[in-house]
Amino acid sequence: MSSISIIGTGNMARTIGARAIAGGNTVEIMGRDQSKAADLAKALGGGATTGEWGTAPAGGIVIVALLYAGVVRAGQGTCGGVHREPRLRPLDVGGLKMAHWLEGAGVVTVGLANHGVSNPDFALGITELPV
Ligand SMILES: NC(=O)c1ccc[n+]([C@@H]2O[C@H](COP(=O)([O-])OP(=O)(O)OC[C@H]3O[C@@H](n4cnc5c(N)ncnc54)[C@H](OP(=O)(O)O)[C@@H]3O)[C@@H](O)[C@H]2O)c1
């Protein structure tokens, strides 16, 4: 069982949160609108809690389920909390068109962690070059 913080209160937060609860994990929901976070935590059930926006997430795993504009506003709100969390090293890898490359990079990263470098303490970076 893992402790998972989900930052966001929208479709993805609800879907991932439901899967996480079904898997027997503890879930913390954080949103800039505290009432939406509370509503989602209540709807998820399973002991889901809310965290305070602007503080570091409590979970050992942190899932950011915000619109891109919300993520890149580093230094504000909970994103500031994430950036202050010493275990995390967020990278700005470009706009939404980079998403499909990053999904593949994520699979490669998990594969390398399990079968290559044998630890999760690394990251793959992608640089979007101007054309
Ligand atoms: N839905 C899908 O099928 C899907 C699939 C793959 C990837 N994604 C990606 O997952 C992310 C979330 O998608 P979603 O469908 O969950 O979106 P959503 O339902 O619109 O939820 C967006 C969340 O982001 C928050 N947010 C928006 N702008 C913000 C800002 N400037 N600062 C802080 N928070 C902000 C919203 O808070 P408020 O409610 O307070 O506005 C809400 O909690 C997006 O990047 C999307 O591209 C979605």
The ligand as a Gaussian input file, in Angstrom:
#p B3LYP/6-31G(d) Opt

LIG

0 1
 N       -9.014000      13.872000     -19.252000
 C       -8.227000      13.030000     -19.933000
 O       -8.676000      12.044000     -20.546000
 C       -6.715000      13.248000     -19.957000
 C       -5.894000      12.263000     -20.510000
 C       -4.520000      12.410000     -20.506000
 C       -3.962000      13.557000     -19.969000
 N       -4.753000      14.516000     -19.455000
 C       -4.119000      15.685000     -18.877000
 O       -4.338000      15.675000     -17.463000
 C       -4.407000      17.024000     -17.005000
 C       -5.698000      17.219000     -16.222000
 O       -6.796000      16.930000     -17.077000
 P       -8.287000      16.850000     -16.514000
 O       -9.101000      16.214000     -17.545000
 O       -8.298000      16.284000     -15.127000
 O       -8.641000      18.417000     -16.439000
 P       -9.826000      19.134000     -15.611000
 O      -10.938000      18.176000     -15.312000
 O      -10.139000      20.381000     -16.348000
 O       -9.126000      19.503000     -14.216000
 C       -8.079000      20.448000     -14.227000
 C       -7.582000      20.684000     -12.825000
 O       -6.512000      21.657000     -12.930000
 C       -6.812000      22.741000     -12.045000
 N       -6.258000      23.958000     -12.605000
 C       -6.524000      24.508000     -13.816000
 N       -5.826000      25.627000     -13.995000
 C       -5.090000      25.799000     -12.844000
 C       -4.181000      26.791000     -12.399000
 N       -3.853000      27.828000     -13.173000
 N       -3.619000      26.645000     -11.180000
 C       -3.947000      25.588000     -10.392000
 N       -4.816000      24.615000     -10.748000
 C       -5.380000      24.730000     -11.965000
 C       -8.330000      22.758000     -11.953000
 O       -8.695000      23.449000     -10.795000
 P      -10.086000      24.279000     -10.755000
 O      -11.193000      23.276000     -10.780000
 O       -9.998000      25.048000      -9.485000
 O      -10.109000      25.166000     -11.976000
 C       -8.633000      21.254000     -11.872000
 O       -8.397000      20.757000     -10.568000
 C       -4.310000      17.934000     -18.245000
 O       -2.973000      18.375000     -18.370000
 C       -4.700000      16.995000     -19.373000
 O       -4.104000      17.402000     -20.596000
 C       -6.131000      14.386000     -19.412000

